[in-house]
Amino acid sequence: MSINERLLQIIENEDDCECLALEVSRQIFTDDENPVKRGRTLARAYLDGDINGILNALCGWDMESLIKLAFNDEM
């Protein structure tokens, strides 16, 4: 299953949406990266339109990795 197909499944299920959001929150609060570096990386990723870069700057993971963490998916 592709990442886009999996995301569409998640969007259709409220519990899955909550589970993914909770995993993102957990990862944001446990990320110990320097805030200055995180802010710089976030701004650069935003300017580049790099969605995975934005996620990585916020929580240290890309979307596929977050889904694997939240749902134990092997995609």
N, C-alpha and C positions, 0 to 999 in steps of 0.2 A: 504494500500500500504506500502511496506517495505521501509526502508531508502535507500536501494540500488536501488530499482525500481525508487524511486523519484529522486535520484541522476542521474540515467541514463536519465530520462526525462529532467533534467536540462542541462545535458551535450549536449543534442541534440538541444537545443534552445539558440541562442546567447543572446537574451534579458534576459533569466533566468540566464545564466552564469554571465552576467553583474550585475543583481540584487543581486545575492548571493555574488559576490565579493564586491559590494558596502556595503552590510550589514556587511560583515566581517570587512571591513575598518572602518565603523562607530563604530563598537563595539571595535575595537583596539584603536581608538582615544578617546573613552569615558570611557575606563577602567581606573580606578583610583588606581589599585593595585600597591603596591611598586615594582619598576623595579627589585630590587634584588631578591625578592621572585618570580616574574614572570620569570626571567632568570633561576633561580634554577629549577623551576617547568618545564620550557620548556626543559632544558637540560635533566632532569630526564625522562620526557615523551619521548623524542627522543631516549634516550638510551634503554628505555623499548619497543619502537615501538608502543607507545600508541597514535594513531592518534587523538582521542578525547581529550586526555590529552594535546597534542600539541595545538590544537585549543583553549582549555580552558585556557592554559597559555598565548596565544596570545591575546585572546579577551574576555575571561570569559564565553564562551558558547561552547557546543558540537555541532556536525553537525546537529542533529535532531532539537535542539533548534534554531540554525541559520536559518534552512529552515522554521521553524514555524514563526520566526521573519520576514524573507524576503518575504514570500509568504502568510502569514496568513493560512498556512496549518495546519490541525489537524492530519494528517497522521493517 
